[in-house]
Amino acid sequence: MTRPTTYILRIVLFLLAVGIVASMLGTTLYQAFFNNPYLDGLILGILALGIAWNVSMVLRLIPEVRWVDTIRHPREGLTTPQPPRLLAAMASMLATRERGTRLTLSAPVAQSLLDSISSRLDEGRELSRYLTGLLIFLGLLGTFYGLLLTVGSIADVIGGMTVGSGDMTAMFEQLKTGLAGPLHGMGTAFSGSMFGLAGALVLGFLDLTAGQAQNRFFNELEEWLASITRLSGGGVAASGEEGTLPAYVEALLEHTAENLEKLQTLLARNEEHRAQEQHMLSTLNDRLAHLVDPRGGEHLQNIEALLARLVQESEAGRTQISSEIRGDLRLLARTIAAAAPGAGRPAS
């Protein structure tokens, strides 16, 4: 699967570019910040929180990808890592699977897993989207607050002006002093808008990058699950329409398929037993070759015990395999009979 470190590198490069632009505008940003340090400081704090959250959303995919790669491509001596959080349900299913059996999932189970993972990924992105909207809101709040200060200061300037004295110099000095308040209000409005919208732009790009990383992980996981998903017998009819088999028939078919897989595993184990028996026969031949030894009587006793053990193990293996095959054939016959046209629901 694609490593999330690629998206981490993209985020780092973007933040580095933002830092370079901010350093070039350092003096202007410094002056704008102190027009309203409390609101602008709150905006920068929320921006830092949003950056950390988006980076953590991408970093949390790293153990998920490592765990999936370990399950897909197991190697000798490689231990399975700690089960991750997003794929905890799949990890619990694998824990109950018999060792040595092939991993297969039914279509409803695979769809349920994908829906669960998708909902968890969306839950993580909801906070990022909220923080982006909050920065936009704080920027607009700073704008309106600054405009209110400007309007109030202009009203105070107009109300304090006196034109009866006729001294134009004194009047302009009074106007110059009075305009400091409206200018400060305009600075507050523009600084709030600048920091809020710029922070929203940064978080928007980080949310986009984190979303791309999550979508890439989800799509590759979906492709892998599709490759190990087993379609049920009543999935799609030959005419292209959905099948109408009852739920209990589909359950019987799935159970039969599982039993057949277990039978395949049992046959593989039987092959291992046959290899062991072949080895025991080779040992028997070696001992027969030493019958000329004066202690041949002791060898004959060992041979008799060995033959008795071979007969007993072969009989037990044949009995077990025959029982498994008969049980699976009976279940398969009932399933086919139930799935036949016009078949009724089996009696309880």
N, C-alpha and C positions, 0 to 999 in steps of 0.2 A: 504494500500500500504506500501511497505518497506520504512522505514524512512532513509533519507540520512545521518542521524547522524552516522550510522554505518560506512559509508565510510569516514566521517570526522574523526572518531576515528582511522581508519586505516592510514589516512594521518598523523595525529599527532604522532602516534607510529613510523611511518617510519622516520619522521623528527627528532624525539627524538633519534632514532638509528643513524642517520647521524650525529647529534650533538655530540653524545658520541664518534663516530669514529674520528670526527674532533678534539675533545678535546684531544684524545690520541695522535694525530699527530700534536699537536699545534705548537711546536717549528719548525718542518719541514715545515709546511704550512706557518708559519710566515716568515721564511727566503725565501721560494719560492715566496711569495706574493711580497716582496720588490725587487725581481729581475726585475719586470716590474709592478709597482703599478698601473699605469694608465689603462693598458689593463686588468689586473686582477681585478681591482676595477670595471671596466665596466662589466666584466663577472659576478661578484658577484651581481652587481646591477640588471642585467637582470635576474639572477637566483631568486632574491627576488621578482621581478615583476611577474615572471612566477609562483612562489609558491602562491602569493596572488591571481593571476587570477584563478588558478585551484581550490583553496579553495572557491573562490566566485562562481565558476561554480557549485559546489556541494551545497553551501548554498542557491543558488537561487532556488533549487528544493524544499526546505522545504515549502515555501508558496504554491507552486503548489500542493504538496502532501496533505497539509492540506485542500486546497480548494476542491480537488477531493474527499477526504474522507468525507467532509461535504456534498457534493452533493450526494454521493452514499449512505450515511447513515444519513439522516436528523433526528434530534431529537428536541423535543419540547423545546422551550426556547433557542435554539442554533442559533445564528445569522450567516448568511453567511459571511465569511471573504471577505476582499477586493479582487476583481478579480485580478489574477496574470497576469504576462506579457506573458508567453508562451501560456496560455490558454485563451487569451483575446477574440479570435474569438468565442470559445465555450461559454464564459461568456456572450457575447452579444447575442448569440442565445438563451440562457436560459432566458435572461432578457425579450425577446419577447414572451416566452412561457406562455400560460395561466396557472394561478395558479391552482393547483390541477390535472392537466393533467399529464399523464405518459411521461417521457422523452424518445423519440424515434428519431432515425436519419436514413436517407436513406443511402444506400451504397455509392453513390458518395459523399455525404456530409461528411461521416465518413472518407473516403479515403482522401478527401481534407484536413480535419483537421489533419490527421496523417502526410500528406506530409508537411503541414505548420510547425507543431511542429518539425518534423525531420530536416527541413532546418534551423530552428532557433537554434536547438541544435548543428548542424554542424557548424554554424557561430561562436558559442562560442568557439569551439574546434580549429578552424583555427588559432587563435592567439597563443594558447598554442603550436601547432605544429610549428608555425613560430619561436617562441622563442626557442624551442628546436633545430631547425636547425640553428638559429643564434648563439647559444652557441657553436655548433660544428664548425661553420665557424670561430668564434673568436678564438677558440682553435687552429685551423689550421693556422689562420693568425698569432697568436703569435709564432707558431712553425717556420713558414717560416721567420718571422721577426728576430727571434733569430738566425736562421741558416745564414741569411744574415750578421748579426752582427758578427757571428763566423768566417765566411769566410773572411770578411773584416779585422778582427783583426788578423787572421792568416797571411794574406797577408802583413799586416804592420809589424808583428814580423819577418817574413822571410826577408822582405826588409830592416829591420833595423839591422839585425845581421851582425857583422864584425868579420871575422875569420883571418884577416891578423896580428893582434897583437900577437896571439899565447897564450894569457892569457885565459886558460880554465875556471878559476874561474869567471873572469869578463864576459865571454861569457854565462856561465850558469846563472849568476845573471841577465844578460840582457834577456835571454830566460824566466827565471822565472817571471820577471816583465812583459814581453810581453804577457805571457799566461793568464794574468788576464782578458784581454779583451775577448779572445775567450771563456773562462770559464763563463764570465758574459753573453755572447751571448747564450751559451748552457743552462744556467740557465733560461734565458728569454724564450727560446724555450720550455723547458720541463715544466716550470710553466704555460705557456699559454695553452699547451696541457692538463695538469693535471686539471686545473680549468675548462677549457671549456668542456672536456669530462665528468668530474665528475658532472658538472652542468647539462649537457644534460641527464646524467643517472638519476639524481634526478627528473628533469622535465618529463622525459619519464615515470617514475613510477607514478607520480602525474597525468599525462594526462591519463594513463591507468586506474587509479582508478576513475577519474572523468568520463571517458567514460563508465566504468562499471555502475556507479551510474545513468548516463543518460540513458543507454540502459535498465537498470532494470525499471526505471520510464516509459520509452517509451513502453516497452513490457507489463507492467501491465495496462497502459492506453489503449493500443491497445486491450487487452483482455476485459476490461470494455466496450469500445466502441463497440466491436463485440457483447457483450451481449445485447446492446440496439439498435443495427442496424436492421432496417427493410428491408428485401430484396424486391425488386420490382417484379411485376408479370412477367416481361420478362427477369428475371435474367438468369436462366438456364433452358433449355428445358429438357423434360423427357429422351431424348436420350443422354444427356450429352453434347450436343452442345449448344452454346449460342443462346438465343432466338432472333427472328427477329422482335419483335414488334416495331412499330414506337415510336419515342420519345413522341409524343403527347398522345399515348395510355398509356405509362408508367406514364406520368404526370397525366392523368385522374385517373389511378388506385391509385396513391399516394394521390391525392386529395380526392378520395372516402374513402380511409382508414382514412385520417385525419377527414373527416366528420363523419365517423362511430365512431371514438374515441370521437368526440364532442357530438355525440348522446348518447354515453354511459355516458358521464359526465352529460348530461342533464337528463337522466333517474335517475342517482344518486341524482341529485338535486330534482327531482320529488318525490323520496322516502322521502327526507327530508321534502318536503311540505306535504306529506301524514302523516308523523309523527306529524307535526304541526297541521294538520286538526284533527288528532286523539286526540290531546291534547285539541283542541277547542271543540270537541264533548264531551270530559270528563267534560270540564267546563260547557257545555250545560246541561249535566245530573245533575251536581251539582245544577245548577240554577233551573232546573225543580223540584228538590227535595224541594226547598224552595218556591214553588208556594203557599203553605198554608200561607205564610206571608201576612199580610194585604196589604202590598205594592206589591201585585202580579201583578197589572197592569203594574207597572214600569218594573218588571222582564219580562213580556211578550213582551214589546217593545225591551228590550235588546236581547231577544231570536230571535225576528224577524230580528233585524239588524245583529245578528251573523249568522243566516241562510242565509241571503242575501249575506253576505261576503263570506261564504263557497261556495255557488253556483257560485258566480262570479269568485273566485280564481280557482275552479275546472274547470270551462268552459275555462278560459284563459289558464290553464295548458294543457288541452286536445287539444285546438286549436294549441298551440305552438308545442307540440309533434307531432301532426298529420302533421303539415306543414313541420317540420324537416324530418320526416320519408318519406313523399311523395317526397321531394326534393332529399333526398339521394337515394331513390329507382329509381327515374328518372335518376339520374347521374350514378348509377350502371348499369341500363339497357343500357344506351348509351355506357358505357365503355365496357360491355360484347359484345354489337353489334359491336363495333369498333374492338375489339380483336378477333372476330370470323374469321375463314379462309375465304379469299376472300372479306373481308370488305374493302371498300375504305376509303379514308380520308374524314371526315365529311366536309360538305360544310361550308364555313365561313359565 
